[in-house]
Amino acid sequence: MTISTPNGDEIELPLLEDFVQDSVNYKNRPSVRSKSGCWKSSAFIIGVGVAERFAYYGISSNLVSYLTGSLGQSTAAAASLLNAWYGTAALLPILGAFVADSFSGRYRTIIVASVLYISGLIFLSLSASLNTFKSSECKMAAANNSSTSCSPPQLQLKEDTHPAFKLSGLISLMRKTKKNAKLKAHFSTVLTYIQENLGWVLGFGIPAVVMAFTLIIFLVGTPTYRFRVSKDGRNPFVRISRVFVKAARNWRAAPVALSVDEEALAILPEESTQFKFLNKALIAPDGSIEDGKFCSIVDVEDAKSVLRLVPIWFTALGYSIVYAQPSTLFTKQATTMDRYFISSFEIPAASLQQYFITVSLIIFIPLYDRVFVPIARAITKKPSGISMLQRIGVGLFLSLISIIFAAFVERKRLATAIEYGLVDKPNAMIPMSAWWLAPQYVLAGIADVFAMIGLQEFFYEQVPSDLKSIGLAMYLSILGIGSLLSSFLVSFIENATKTHGQDGWFANNLNRAHLDYFYWLLTGISVVGFAAYIYFARSQVNYKLPLLEDYVQDSVDYKNRPSVRSKSGCWKSSAYIIGVGVAERFAYYGISSNLISYLTGSLGQSTAAAASLLNAWYGTASLLPILGALVADSFSGRYRTIIVASVLYISVSAANNSATSCSPPQLQVMFFFFSLYLVALAQGGHTPCVQAFGADQFDEEDKKECKAKSSFFNWWYCFSSGGILVPLLALTYIQENLGWELGFGIPAVVMGFTLIVFLVGTPTYRFRISKDGRNPFVRISRVFVKAARNWRAAPVALSVDEEALAILPQESTQFKFLDKALIAPDGSIEDGKFCSIVDVEDAKSVLRLVPIWFTALGYSVVYAQPSTLFTKQATTMDRYFISSFEIPAASLQQYFITVSLIIFIPLYDRVFVPIARAITKKPSGISMLQRIGVGLFLSLISIVFAAFVERKRLETAIEYGLVDKPNAMIPMSAWWLAPQYVLAGIADVFAMIGLQEFFYEQVPSDLKSIGLAMYLSILGIGSLLSSFLVSFIENATKTHGQDGWFGNNLNRAHLDYFYWLLTGISVVGFSAYIYFARSYVYRRRIYA
């Protein structure tokens, strides 16, 4: 429609039906559908997400090598530290989601997190440069005086480490590569290789550069974004929390009968029959309605939807523990094996997880989306092919299988070490190809295709619409808790098995360690978790989303105008956001992937200390998204949080470029970890908000966009994995050959660029708006508080007025005690301190996530291993995959896990989903919980493989007399690690993406960041648990002078024992997941 202005100019106004309901653009004007959202904005967001994943994995994938190498940490300490760090990193998205959903919004949270990311990466680069300068002085001192004392890692350097020499060597190799086409793919390359050959400074710097670049891209896409707006303006956390509070207060009250007015506010879904105690939150005292402190039916149902996520969360923990292994123990396995896959090119051990897991993800995600989903859709008649819970279940199962493979491969590795007499030669390469690790890596990658993406979608979809960030944060927290559990297991087992002078399961000499035992333990844990998951997933109930065809509901554009569907959101804005996410992953992994080498080398930490410190950092980084989500959802919003986090990322990365003395002073170590935890804080605000903000670009009410959103989680993870794979291996090489300054600086530059891109996309973004303007955390928390206060109240009978507010879903029958939150005292309605039916249902939906969160911890503990113990394994193995090129141990996780992700995610999205959709008639082929379950199972299998491979590695070390030669390469190819890496990657395709989607979807709409933070917290807790396990086991097994399970001599360690322990944990977690997933009731959308 064209109108004339007072100046005589004619302007064209969008049609009313072209506006996206409940969405505004960056100018706070209604989002125009044709100009915002969908793929035009998702492209930016995916770019940011890919860059973030590139940064994250560029840091984390090779950290085990950095800790045990540059920082001198022991294997147990490195695994424990890394798992703790992974766990923290996975839990912090809960904080980021809280902030995004309640305050800053996802857009701002993404920006803040990107800035924080870049800052942290800069600090890491500066910290690495300190150690680089130290190494140079040590070399000069050694040249002048052979008796000069330098740290062991420095004395072991046999090549000139000056960046100029390394760079000239790389140029020479590249020239040779032009003559040998087979080497092109490996030099095109790999952050891990850069870290281990060109230096940690460059290896950490590249992710910072990527993050900076993608932040710019993300900002460029701002005009295309759709910003969801809350209908009532209430804080989603306050709204849903109020349900629990009021239900608790009214627990003694009689059941609530819905009134006509309440029924008008919301249509109660099927799941409203769950958690009926939350219905008591509807009991409002006089005045509570007027003052806004009330709980509506919608609030109650949202609370129930959150509550329903809990069993799935818990049962996915077994998967998360296995998920923690590829970047730790899998990598450590690879370090001892033959990684010369092609001629003389030795693949870095940390790169194996990228080659196998990431490639598996990249391959299988498209296969899943384009092959599996259509087939499943034809069978099940579901749009997604299989349900989210089904997808998660498959991922959990594949994770279980991957850890079983890892156990067998480790057993084989140990046998090879024994056979060749390499048991006491921990630095000798075991004559066992690292290809042995491929199954566990690939299975892990395929498990991620199901479980990881399934968890993402599940926690996104099943939380209230204003708690999407929290839902994804819950998914991330699974990985965080898994890392923490893995760290705990490593520490505990190492302490328990390192007795009487005997090496423990995680001895620094992996040839005397027993990672295979640990993998079998993880197998048991995964089995239990998978069984529990099956139980809870069976109780879940699917739901259908109503459609709106005019404009995007609850969304505005950046100018605070209603989002027009055709002009905002979808892929046009998601592209910017994905770009920022990719840059952040690049920056994060550019720093973390090789940190163990930096800690054990440059900072002179022991293997055990490095593993423990890194596990603590991983755990913290996994937990911080909870804080980021809280801030984003309750205060700043996701957009602002992303910007702030990106700026912090850039700042930290840039600040890490400085010099140090010969002997790492305490001040340097303190500054390094200060920078490292700033990175964790940055990714805590970045990770849940970027994903949630990207998913916000798709309208749940539009059939096409709803279907596209299901694919968004697949392609998000696929691009993130791609962002991890290609640059990460190169960054590792840069860090180890050109210097840590450059290795830490590059991520800062990347983050800075992507921040600009992210801002460019602002006009296309859709910004979610709160329906009632209430803080989502306050709203839902009030339900629990009021339900607790009313716990003595009689059951609530909803009146006709209350029934007018909402139509109770099926899951409302769960957690009925929250219904007592509806009991409001006099005046509570008037002063706004009331709980509506919607508040109660939102509180229930949050509560339902808890079991899934807990059961995914087994997966998260396994998830923490590839970047720590898996990498440490790889350092002892033959990594010369290509002629004379030795792949860095940390690169193995990139080669295997990332490649698995890149392969299997498209397979999942394009093959598996269509097939499953044809069978199940579900849009996603399988349910989110099914996907997570598959991922948990594959994670379990991956850790089993890791245990077997570690057993084989130890046997090889013994066979070749290398047991007491920890620095000798065990004649065992790093290909032995491929199965555990690939299985871990496939498990991520299912479990990781499944958890992301699950925690995003199953939280209230104004808590989406918290939902993703919950998902991230799974990984964080998993890392922390892994760190605790490493520390505990190391202390328990390192007694009377005997090496524990995580001895510095891996040939005398027993990583296999630890892997079997993780297997047991995964079995327990998987069993629990099955139990809770079977009873889970999916959250339905409720109208306030």
Stockholm file with secondary structure:
# STOCKHOLM 1.0

chainA/1-1088         MTISTPNGDEIELPLLEDFVQDSVNYKNRPSVRSKSGCWKSSAFIIGVGVAERFAYYGISSNLVSYLTGSLGQSTAAAASLLNAWYGTAALLPILGAFVADSFSGRYRTIIVASVLYISGLIFLSLSASLNTFKSSECKMAAANNSSTSCSPPQLQLKEDTHPAFKLSGLISLMRKTKKNAKLKAHFSTVLTYIQENLGWVLGFGIPAVVMAFTLIIFLVGTPTYRFRVSKDGRNPFVRISRVFVKAARNWRAAPVALSVDEEALAILPEESTQFKFLNKALIAPDGSIEDGKFCSIVDVEDAKSVLRLVPIWFTALGYSIVYAQPSTLFTKQATTMDRYFISSFEIPAASLQQYFITVSLIIFIPLYDRVFVPIARAITKKPSGISMLQRIGVGLFLSLISIIFAAFVERKRLATAIEYGLVDKPNAMIPMSAWWLAPQYVLAGIADVFAMIGLQEFFYEQVPSDLKSIGLAMYLSILGIGSLLSSFLVSFIENATKTHGQDGWFANNLNRAHLDYFYWLLTGISVVGFAAYIYFARSQVNYKLPLLEDYVQDSVDYKNRPSVRSKSGCWKSSAYIIGVGVAERFAYYGISSNLISYLTGSLGQSTAAAASLLNAWYGTASLLPILGALVADSFSGRYRTIIVASVLYISVSAANNSATSCSPPQLQVMFFFFSLYLVALAQGGHTPCVQAFGADQFDEEDKKECKAKSSFFNWWYCFSSGGILVPLLALTYIQENLGWELGFGIPAVVMGFTLIVFLVGTPTYRFRISKDGRNPFVRISRVFVKAARNWRAAPVALSVDEEALAILPQESTQFKFLDKALIAPDGSIEDGKFCSIVDVEDAKSVLRLVPIWFTALGYSVVYAQPSTLFTKQATTMDRYFISSFEIPAASLQQYFITVSLIIFIPLYDRVFVPIARAITKKPSGISMLQRIGVGLFLSLISIVFAAFVERKRLETAIEYGLVDKPNAMIPMSAWWLAPQYVLAGIADVFAMIGLQEFFYEQVPSDLKSIGLAMYLSILGIGSLLSSFLVSFIENATKTHGQDGWFGNNLNRAHLDYFYWLLTGISVVGFSAYIYFARSYVYRRRIYA
#=GR chainA/1-1088 SS CEEECTTSCEEECCCGGGEEEEEEEEESBEEEEEEEEEHHHHEEHHHHHHHHHHHHHHHHTTHHHHHHTTBCCCHHHHHHHHHHHHHHHHHTHHHHHHHHHHEEHHHHHHHHHHHHHHHHHHHHHHHHHHHHHHHHHHHHHHHHCTTCCCCHHHHTCCSCCCHHHHHHHHHHHHHHHHHCGGGHHHHSCCHHHHHHHTCHHHHHHHHHHHHHHHHHHHHEESBEEEEEEEEEEEBHHHHHHHHHHHHHHTSBSCCEECCHHHHHHCCCCEEEEEEEEEETTBCCCEEBTTTEEEEEHHHHHHHHHHHETHHHHHEEEHHHHHHTSBTTHHHHHHTTSBEEEEEEEBCCSBEHIIIIIIHHHHHHHHHHHHBHHHHHHHHHEEEEESCSHHHHHHHHHHHHHHHHHHHHHHHHHHHHHHHTTCTBCSBSCBBSBTBTBHHHHHHHHHHHHHHHHHHHHHHHHSBCEEEHHHHHHHHHHHHHHHHHHHHHHHHHHHHHHCCTBCCCTTEEETBTSCHHHHHHHHHHHHHHHHHHHHHHHTBCCCCCCCCCCSSCTTEEEEESBCCBEEEEEEHHHHHHHHHHHHHHHHHHHHHHTTHHHHHHTTSBCCHHHHHHHHHHHHHHHTTHHHHHHHHHEEEEEHHHHHHHHHHHHHHHHHTTCCCCCSSCCHHHHHHHHHHHHHHHHHHHHHHHHHHHHHHHTSCTTSHHHHHHHHHHHHHHHHHHHHHHHHHHHHHHHHHHHTCHHHHHHHHHHHHHHHHHHHHHETTEEEEEEEEEEEBHHHHHHHHHHHHHHTBTSCCCEECTTTTTBCCCCEEEEEEEEEEBTBCCCEEBTBTEEEEEHHHHHHHHHHHEBHHHHHEEHHHHHHHTSTBTHHHHHHTTSBEEEEEECBCCBBTEETTTHHHHHHHHHHHHTBBHHHHHHHHHEETEESCHHHHHHHHHHHHHHHHHHHHHHHHHHHHHHHTTTCBTCBTSCCBSBBTTBHHHHHHHHHHIIIIIHHHHHHHHHSBCEEEHHHHHHHHHHHHHHHHHHHHHHHHHHHHHHCCTTBCCTTEEEETTSCHHHHHHHHHHHHHHHHHHHHHHHHTCCCCCCCCC
#=GC SS_cons          CEEECTTSCEEECCCGGGEEEEEEEEESBEEEEEEEEEHHHHEEHHHHHHHHHHHHHHHHTTHHHHHHTTBCCCHHHHHHHHHHHHHHHHHTHHHHHHHHHHEEHHHHHHHHHHHHHHHHHHHHHHHHHHHHHHHHHHHHHHHHCTTCCCCHHHHTCCSCCCHHHHHHHHHHHHHHHHHCGGGHHHHSCCHHHHHHHTCHHHHHHHHHHHHHHHHHHHHEESBEEEEEEEEEEEBHHHHHHHHHHHHHHTSBSCCEECCHHHHHHCCCCEEEEEEEEEETTBCCCEEBTTTEEEEEHHHHHHHHHHHETHHHHHEEEHHHHHHTSBTTHHHHHHTTSBEEEEEEEBCCSBEHIIIIIIHHHHHHHHHHHHBHHHHHHHHHEEEEESCSHHHHHHHHHHHHHHHHHHHHHHHHHHHHHHHTTCTBCSBSCBBSBTBTBHHHHHHHHHHHHHHHHHHHHHHHHSBCEEEHHHHHHHHHHHHHHHHHHHHHHHHHHHHHHCCTBCCCTTEEETBTSCHHHHHHHHHHHHHHHHHHHHHHHTBCCCCCCCCCCSSCTTEEEEESBCCBEEEEEEHHHHHHHHHHHHHHHHHHHHHHTTHHHHHHTTSBCCHHHHHHHHHHHHHHHTTHHHHHHHHHEEEEEHHHHHHHHHHHHHHHHHTTCCCCCSSCCHHHHHHHHHHHHHHHHHHHHHHHHHHHHHHHTSCTTSHHHHHHHHHHHHHHHHHHHHHHHHHHHHHHHHHHHTCHHHHHHHHHHHHHHHHHHHHHETTEEEEEEEEEEEBHHHHHHHHHHHHHHTBTSCCCEECTTTTTBCCCCEEEEEEEEEEBTBCCCEEBTBTEEEEEHHHHHHHHHHHEBHHHHHEEHHHHHHHTSTBTHHHHHHTTSBEEEEEECBCCBBTEETTTHHHHHHHHHHHHTBBHHHHHHHHHEETEESCHHHHHHHHHHHHHHHHHHHHHHHHHHHHHHHTTTCBTCBTSCCBSBBTTBHHHHHHHHHHIIIIIHHHHHHHHHSBCEEEHHHHHHHHHHHHHHHHHHHHHHHHHHHHHHCCTTBCCTTEEEETTSCHHHHHHHHHHHHHHHHHHHHHHHHTCCCCCCCCC
//
